[in-house]
C-alpha cells in the first residue's frame, strides 16, 4: 500500500493531471484507488473547492425572493374578493330583516331567555323607564360632520319595559361628544320614561388592535352584550336595542320649554345653560336606517383594493420574469 501512495505523490507535480497520474499506476483498479484517495486528500485539506457553488446559492436565494411579492399580492387580492362577497351577503341579510313594515312587539324579546333567538336587525319598539345612573359609554368613537371630526362615545342605558313585569333591555341611544359625557357623569339625572324604536343588535367583533374591555374601571372599547348586561346587574340574555331614525333627522329626547330673551335679561337663565339644554335635547344622536346599510369599507372599496393588489401582482411577476430570463442568458 505504501508503494502505491508513493507512486501517486511522485506524479503530483506542476502540470500533472489525473489522467497522467492514471498512466503508470498499474492495473485500472490501482488507478481508481489512487484517484479516490487523491480526491479525499484534497477534501480534507480544503484545497479542492467549487468556486461557483456560493454563487449558485446566492442566485437561488435571489430567485426565491423575486417570486414572493407576486404571490403575496395575489393572495391579498383574492382575500379582498372574498371579503367583498361577505359584505354583500351581510348587506342583503340586513335588508331582508329590516324590510318589515311594522315593528315587532316587545314581547318577542322575552319569549325565550336567549339573546340569539331574535335575529339581528329586527325592528322593535319599546317603552319604559331609563336608568340614567347606570349608563355606559363605549369608545372613543369619532364622528365626522360637515368635514369636522369630533371625539365621542356610544351611550348604552338600561331600560325596564312597561307592561312586561319590568323586564330589562339595554338601549344603545346613540353618539354623544366627550364634553357631554363628562357632564352626564357629574349629573346623570333621574330615570325617565321614553318610547324608542330601534333594531336588535349583537356583540361586535373587535379587531386585534382594539383593547380589551375593563368593566371594573367602566372602560368599554367595543360592544359586548353579555358583558354589558353583567356590568349593569342584568341577566346575560338581556337584548340590546339600538335606536334608529327613519331619516337623517334627530330624535329629540328633551321636552323642556325654550328659554326666552326676557328670561336671559331677567337673569333666570344664562347663555351657558341654554347651550347645555340644547345639548340635552340634541344628544344622544342615533343612527338612521341608511347608516345600518353602511360599512366603513364598502364592497366597492374591496373591489378597488382587489384590483390594486392584482395589478401589483402582475407588475411584480413581469419584473421577476424579466430578471430571471436575463440571468439565464448570462
C-alpha positions, 0 to 999 in steps of 0.5 A: 500500500505504501508503494502505491501512495508513493507512486501517486505523490511522485506524479503530483507535480506542476502540470500533472493531471489525473489522467497522467497520474492514471498512466503508470499506476498499474492495473485500472483498479490501482488507478481508481484507488489512487484517484479516490484517495487523491480526491479525499486528500484534497477534501480534507485539506480544503484545497479542492473547492467549487468556486461557483457553488456560493454563487449558485446559492446566492442566485437561488436565494435571489430567485426565491425572493423575486417570486414572493411579492407576486404571490403575496399580492395575489393572495391579498387580492383574492382575500379582498374578493372574498371579503367583498362577497361577505359584505354583500351577503351581510348587506342583503341579510340586513335588508331582508330583516329590516324590510318589515313594515311594522315593528315587532312587539316587545314581547318577542324579546322575552319569549325565550331567555336567549339573546340569539333567538331574535335575529339581528336587525329586527325592528322593535319598539319599546317603552319604559323607564331609563336608568340614567345612573347606570349608563355606559359609554363605549369608545372613543368613537369619532364622528365626522360632520360637515368635514369636522371630526369630533371625539365621542362615545356610544351611550348604552342605558338600561331600560325596564319595559312597561307592561312586561313585569319590568323586564330589562333591555339595554338601549344603545341611544346613540353618539354623544361628544366627550364634553357631554359625557363628562357632564352626564357623569357629574349629573346623570339625572333621574330615570325617565320614561321614553318610547324608542324604536330601534333594531336588535343588535349583537356583540361586535367583533373587535379587531386585534388592535382594539383593547380589551374591555375593563368593566371594573374601571367602566372602560368599554372599547367595543360592544359586548352584550353579555358583558354589558348586561353583567356590568349593569346587574342584568341577566346575560340574555338581556337584548340590546336595542339600538335606536334608529331614525327613519331619516337623517333627522334627530330624535329629540329626547328633551321636552323642556320649554325654550328659554326666552330673551326676557328670561336671559335679561331677567337673569333666570337663565344664562347663555351657558345653560341654554347651550347645555339644554340644547345639548340635552335635547340634541344628544344622544344622536342615533343612527338612521336606517341608511347608516345600518346599510353602511360599512366603513369599507364598502364592497366597492372599496374591496373591489378597488383594493382587489384590483390594486393588489392584482395589478401589483401582482402582475407588475411584480411577476413581469419584473421577476420574469424579466430578471430571471430570463436575463440571468439565464442568458448570462 
